[in-house]
Amino acid sequence: MDIGSRLAGKPIGKAERIDVTQQGGHARAVYAAFLSYNHKDVRAARQLHRRLESYRLPKGAARPDGSRKLGRIFRDRDELPAATDLSEAVKLALSQSDALVVLCSPHSAASPWVDQEIRLFRAMHPDRPILAAIIGGEPEEAFPPALGEGAEPLAADLRRQGDGLRLGTLKLVAGLAGTGLDRLVQRDAQRRVRRVTAITVAALIVMLGFLALAIAATQAKREAERQRAEAEGMVEFMLTDLRERLRSVGRLDALSVVNERAMTYYRDQGDLTHLPDDSLERRARILQAMGEDDIARGNLPAAMRKFGESHRTTSALLDDDPARPEWIFAHAQSEFWIGQVDQLSGRADAALRHYQAYLRSALELLRLQPREARSFTEVGYALSNIASVQGENLNDRDQAIRNYTRSLRWFERAQAAAPRSFSIRMEVAERHARIADVQSDRGEYPSAREHRLRQLRLLEPLRREDPGNGDVAYDTLVATRSLARIAFKTGDLADAARLLDDAKKRSWALRRRDPENQSWFEQHLRILIDAAEVAQARRHETEASRLVDQARLFMRESSPQAAAAPEFKATSIQRLDAIAQLDSSIVKEGQ
């Protein structure tokens, strides 16, 4: 790191004394690595130091000597005042380190001490590895000059838009442990999946595990921090990777179990005021995830209760540190979810207020992180939400088109910043769908059709990349039905019937995945009614009557969790009655 020169010329204190042993005339390394960083990056250095020292290698990916811990990582605790040379303590630590890890940022790139540490380590150990961990800035502005000399170092990008904290840390672990990255990632993922599977399948075991973590937290401070880091890492995995997998295949039942197990962990912690801010933020995200699942089941009051509690938590975090990007982002999500429930409940003005608050948070995030893909997507989401209220609730379609188009441009900027992001590519496709819906409402069918076709072209490579992704399947289904509606409105009944046959097959496939998903239920019902209308318009009275009966039976036999919202159900019944009455009059006319 940027080491304190206060040590120069002084004896090494008890806490800093280095245990030196000799083997074959050479000082044996007592540190797995020396962590070099600038004092302005002390927070990131402390976090990385803790993660590396507490990391336990999975079975099957142990070090060549069989050990599963990396060992001690040297990190000085103080800033180096003005001096002309490194202290003797630092030089000794460098000489007894197996590797050098450089925390790279614009701060460390400008630090002469970091540069000196790199040069000294390379001179002492020309055959030992130097690993770079990027935490800010691009490599050309984050690497100290010495890194560019000699062999190119192994680089791990810990930024969100790079490798991310988890994969970046695994790269460093693999480099320090002397094991293959692919093998370590695979073993680490298998270990995480085994843990989460135990949570979802054996709730009692998970609760006992969390209890064990709580008991262990009363032990020594170092052990408590290790246990907490492991538990929080599991919760983070449940909130990210596992949740995304379960949601993409429509497993709402499994999502509920996962969310409840994660929430049990925080209940077991007792007084929430004693939780660290990061833990409170994760708990708020769990509440948001549980509320999202309530919306999928049509339980808006339950969702609002969870979002309200999440909103109170993120408000408190933001009040304590208004300039922290993570808190701004977390609170923006709370504003969005409350606005979502308000909009679904018909409270357009309230929804618009929350969406506008969301936009203000997104613009503040953009001000603080002007080049981050996340900043672009947040502005895009906020504009899209405002447009949805304008188009669906306030009947201001011109303004809705303008804001949807602005939203599309922001998502395209995000895709340019993160071209491999699956979710951002999904959102770019979705903006075309939103524009198409408003254009259809305005009777601009050729333009609406073109946007829907562009959406399908953007979804196709995503479907090939992840054939089991439920979100891609659902968006493809909705786009197909929308094209069928446009064909029906423009009088192309044969094409409408063909597209609806395709949509029905896709819808049945989704229903088999999760019969309790309300969004999938409502979409399937719409398709059946659309097909009946098209059959009626084509004078296929028998087919229209069969589809009407099928839709009514589908509504009666649906599970309570997937029952349609009252307003949607009433509208559906009216459409079915109208089709049935017209069929009856056609039959009488024919007789």
N, C-alpha and C positions, 0 to 999 in steps of 0.2 A: 504493500500500500504506500501512500504518501507518509513515510515513517517519521516519528518525532525525533529531532536531533537532540532533544533534551537528554537522550541516553548517551550521547557522545562523551567519552572521557569519564563516565561514571560506572561504578560496579553494577552488575546485573542484579536487580531486586529479586526477592524470593518468588514473586509471581511470574517473573520473566526468565528465571534461571533455566538454562538449557542443559539437559542430561547428555553428556558426550561420552560415548564408548568407542572403543577402537576395534577394528577388525582388519587385520592384514595391513596395518599402518595407515589406514585411511579413516577419517571420521565417518561413522555410520549415520545415515539419515534417520532423524527422529521425527521428522515431519513429512506427511504425505505430500504437502504442497505449501508454498509460500504465497499468500494472497496479497497482491500489490494493487493499490487503489488510491485515488485522491480523497482527501477528507470530506469533500463536498458530496461524495457518493457513499458516505458511511452507512446510511440506512440500507442501501442495496447490498453493500459488502457484508453487513451483519447478517442479513437474511441468507445470502449465499453461503456464508461461513457456517451458519446453523444447519442449512440443508445438506451441505457436503459432509460435515462431521457426523450428522445423525443418520445419514443414509445407510441402509443395510442392503447389501447386494442380494438379489433373489437367488434361490437355489438354482443351480445350473449355470449361473453367471458369476461365480465366485472368482477371486483373483487367482493368478497362477499358483500362488502358495496356499490356496485353499481358504484364506480369510475372507470374511464377508463385510468387513468394515474398512473404510478408506484409511483411517488413522487420523492423527492430529493435523489440523490446518493452522499454520501460523498466521495471526492477524494482530497487528499492533492496535492499541485502543486510542491513541492520541495523534493529533496533528503535528507535523514536523515544523517547528518555527524556522525562521531564516537561519541557514547554516551553509557550510561549503562542502560537506561530505556526509555520507551515511554513517550512522552510529555503529560501534563495534557489535552491539547486540543484533542489529539488523544484518550485518555482514555474517555473523555467526549463524543466524537463522537461515540465511540464504545458502550458506555452505552445507547445512544439514537438512536441506529440503530435496525431496525426490523430483519435484516439478515446480513450475512457476505458473500461477493463474493470475492473469492481468485483467482487472475490471476496466473495460474500455468505454470511455465516454469523452465528450469534448473537454471535460475537466481533467481527466487523466492524460489526455493527449497534450495538454498544456503544462503538465507537471514535470519539472526537471527531476524530481525524486523518483517518480515511477520510471522515467527513462533510465535513470542511473541504476535502479534495481534490476531492470531487464538486462542492461549491458553487463552488470556485475555477475548476475546469475549465468548468463551465456558464457562469460569468460571462465567462471568456476566450473561449469558443467556443460560443455559444448554438446554432450550426447544426451542430455536430459530434456524432457519435453517442456515447451512453453505453450500454454493454452490461453486463448483470448476469449473473454466473455463480454459481448457487446450489450450494454444496458441503455445506451442513448446515442443518437447521431448515426450517420452512415459510417462504414469502415474508414473511408478516407479522412473523416474528420474526428474519428474516435480513437484511432490507433496511435499510440505514442511513436515517435520517429524510430526508436530502436526496434520496434516490431517489424518494420519494413526491411531490416537488414538481416542477412543470413537466411536460414530456412524459414519458409512460411509457417506461421503457427497454426495449430488447430483452432478454429473459431467456432464458438457457440453463440448464437444470436438469441439473447434472453427476452428481446422485445416481443410484444404481442403480435406485431406484424411479421416477425421473423420466425425462429423456431418456437418461441413461446417459453415460459418459465420451466414447464415440465420437461419438454424435449431438450431444451438447451441445457438444463441441469444434467440430464442423462448423458448428453454428449461429453460434458466435463467429467462425469463419473466414469464413463467408458475410457476416456483418455487417462485418468488417474489410476484406474484399476487395471489397465492393460487388457481389457476385454473388448470384444467386438460390439459396435453400437447396435447393429441389427439384433443380435442375440440378447443384449441387455434390454432393449426396448420391448422385444417379444416377451422376455421373462417378466419384466416389470408390468407389462399390460396383463399378462396371465395372472400375476399375483393380485393386481387390482380387481380383475374380473372375479377371481375366486372369493375375494373379500366381499365384494358387492353381492355376488350370488348368495353367499352365506347370509347377508343381511335380508335379502328379499325372500329367501326360502325358509330360513330359520330365524324368525324375529326374536325369539328368546335368546338365541346365541348372541345376536347383535347387541341386545340390551345388556347382556352380561358383559360383552366386550366393552361397551361404553361405560358400564359400571367399573370395570377394571381400569379403564383409562382415568375415570374420576378418582378412584382410590390411589392410583399411581401418581396423580397430580399432587397428592399431599406429601410425597417423598421429596427428595432433593430437587432443587430448582432445575438443575440440568436435565434430570430424568423427566421432570414434569413438562419441560419445554419439548422434549423429544416426543413424549406421548401425545401432547396437544398437536404438534406438527403432523403426526401420523393420522390422528383422528380428523383434523381439519382437511388434510389432503384427501382423505376418503370422502368427506362431505363434498369437497370441490369436484371430485371425480363424479359423484352422484349428480351434482348439479350441471355438469357439462357433458362429458363423453357419454356416460350411461343414459342420462336423460335424453340426449339427442338420439341415441340409438332406439330407445324404447318409444319415443314420440314418433319417430319416422316410420315405425311399423305399426303405429296405432294402438299400442298397449297401454291404455289408460289405467287398467287395473294394476299393472305392475308399477306404473308411475306413482300411483297412490301409495303403494307399499314403500317404495323408495323414499318418497317425500316424508312419510310418517316416521320412518326409521331415522331420517336425518333430523327431523324436528325433535324426536325423542332424545337425541344427543344433547340438544340445547336445553331441553326441559331438565335433564339430569344435572346441568351445571348450576342450578339453583338461581340465585339472584342475578338477573340479566345485567344489572349495572356493573357487575364485576367482570363481565366479558370484555375482551379487547375489541377495538373498533372493527377490525377485520372480521371477527366472529359475528358481530352484530350485523354487518353488511351481508354475510353469508346467510344468516337467519332471515333477513329481509328478502333475499333472493329465493329462499325456500318458500316463504309465504307467497311470493309472486308466482312461483311455479305451481303451488297448490291452488291458487286462485285461477290460474290459467286452465288447470284441469277442471275446476268447477264450471268455468265458462263452457268448456267442451261438452259438459254434461247438461248444460242449460240451467245450472243452479247459480243465478246471478246474486241473490242475497248472500250466500256463503262466500262467493268470490269477493264481494265488496267488503265483507268483514276482514278478510285476509289482506286485501289491498290497503284498507284503512290502517291496519296495524303496521304494515310495511312502510306506508307513507310517513307515519309518525317516527319510525326508526330512522329512515333516510333523512328526514327533516332535521332530526337531532344531530346526525353525523355531519350534515352540511353546515349547520349552525356553528359547530365546533371548528370546522376547517373549510370555509367557503371556496377556497381556491384549489382544493384537491380534486383532480379530474375523476378519480374513481367514485368519490361521493357525489359529484355532479351527475355522473352517468347513472349511478344507482337511484338517485332521486328522480331523474328524468323517467326511469322505468316506472316508478311509483305513480307519477303524474299520468303517464300513458295508460296504465291499467285501470285507474279510477275513471279516466275519461272513456275508456272502452266500455266499462259497465254502464256508465251514464248514457252513452250513445245507444247501446243495445237495449237500454230501458226506456228509450224515447226522450231522454232529457238532453236535447241538442245544445242548449245554451251552456249547461254545466259541462258537457263533454268538450265544447269548444274552448271553454276557459282552461280546462286541464291540458288540452292539446296545445294551446298557446303557451302555457307555462312550460310544457315539454319543449316547445320550440326555443324558448328563451334559454333553457338549460343546454340544449344542443348547440346553440350559437355561442354560449359561454365555453363549452367544451371545444368548439372549433377555434375560439380565440386562444385558448391555452395550448391546444394541440393541432395546429393548423395543417399539418401534413399527414395526420393519422387517418387511415381508412375508416376507423370507427367514428370519427368526427363527421365525416361526409355522410355516412349511413344514418347517423342520428338526425341530422338536418333533413335528410330525405324522408325518414320515417315521420317526423313531425309534420312536414308539409303535406305528406300523403294523408295523415290522419285528419288534418284540418280540411283538406279537399273532400274527404269522405263525408264529413258533416255538411259541408256546403252543398255537395251534390245529392246526398241521400236524404238529408233532413231539412235543409233550408232552401232547396230547389234553386240554388244559385249555380247552375251548371257551367256557365262561362268561367266563373272564378274557380270552380272545381277543376276544369280542364287546365287552366293556367297553373294551378298549384300541383296537379299531378305531373304536368310536363316539367315543372321546376324540380319536383321530386325525382323524376327519371334522370335528369341531368346530374343530380347529386349522387345517385347510385352509380351512374356511369363513371363519375370521378372516383368513387370508391373502388369500382372494379379495376380502373386503371392503376390505382395504388396497390390493390391486392388481387391480381388477375386470376389466381388459383382458388380464391375463396368460393366454396360451393354456395354458401348462404347468400352472399352478395349477388352472385349470378342468378340465384332464384328470385331475389328482390328486383333485379332489373327486368326480368320477365314479368313479374307481378305488376310493375308500373304500367306496362303495355296493356295488361288486363284491365286495370282501373280506368285508363283512358278509354278503352274500348267500351266499357259499360256506360260511361257518361255519353259517349257518342251515340250508342244505341238508344239511350233515352231521348236524345235529341233527334233521332231519326236519321242520323248520318251513318247509314249502314255500310257503305263501301269502306269508309275510313275505319269504322269499328272492326270490320272483318279483317282488314289489313293488320291492325294491331294485334288481334287474336292470333292470326297466322304467325306474326313475328314472335309472339309469346311461345307458341308451340315449337317454333324453330329453335328458340333459346332453351326450351325445356328438354328437347330430344337428347343433346349430349349429356345432360345431367341424368336423365333416365338410364342412359347406357353406363354411366359411371357408377350409379347406385340403383340397380333395378328394384331393390326392395324398399326404397324410400317412399313412405306413405305421403309426404308432403308433395313430392313431385307427381305421384300418381293422382292425388286429389286435384292439383292445379291443372294437370292434363285433362282430367275428367271435366272440370268446370269449363275449361277453354273449348272442349269439344261440344258440350251442351250449348255454350254461348254461340258457337258457329251455327249450330242447328237452329237456334232461335232466330238468328239473322236470316238464315235461309228461309225459314217459315215466314218471317215478316216480309221478305222480298218475293214470296210466291214460289220459291224453288222447293216444292214439297217433297220431291223424290230425294234431293240432297239432304233435306231436313230429316227424313226418315232414316236414311243411311247413317247420318251422324249420330242420331239418337240410338240406333242399334249398337253402334260402337260404344257410346256413353253408357248404355245399360250394362254391357259386359264389364266395363271398367268399374262401374259402381258396385256390381255384385262382388267383384273381387275385393274391393275395399270393405264391404260389409262383412265378408267372411273373416277379415282380419280382426275387426272390433265392432260387434253389433251394438255397443253402447255409445259410440261416438255420435253425438247429436248432429254435428255438421255433416257427417257422411250420411246419416239418416235423412236429413232434410234434402240433401242434394239428390239422393236416390228417389225420394218422393216427387221432387220437381221433374225429374227425368220421366218417370212413369206418366205424370199428368201431361207433360209436353208431348210424349209419344201418343197419348190418347187424343190430344188436340189435332196432331198431324194426321192420324188415322181418320178422324172425323172429317177433316178438311178434304181428305182424298176419297171420301165416301166409302171408306172401309168400315162399315158400321159394326160388324161383328168384332173386328179387331179393336175398335175404339171401346166397345162395351166390355170386352175382356180386360183391357188395360184399366178401365175405371174400376172394375171389380177388384183387380189385383192391387191397385193403389189403396182402395178402402180396406182391404184385408191387411195390407202391409201396415197401415196406421193402427188397426185394432190389435195386431199381434206384436207391435213393437214393445221393447222393454221399457219400464218406467224411466230408467236413466236416459233413454234415447227418445223419449216422447217429445214431440214437436212443441215449440213455444206456442201459447194459446193463439196469438195473433196470426202466426204462420199457419197453424192448424185450421183456423177459421177460414183463412183465405184459400187454403187447399181444398177444403170441403166445398166452398162456393164454386171453385173452378170445376170440380168433379160433378157437382149438381148441374152446372150449366152444360157441360158436355153430355151428360146423361139425358137431360131434357131435349137438347137439340137432336141427339140420336133418336129419341122416341118420336119426335115430330117428323124426322126424315123417314122413319119406318112407316108411320101412318100415311105420309104423302105417297110413299111407294105403293102401299096397299090400295 
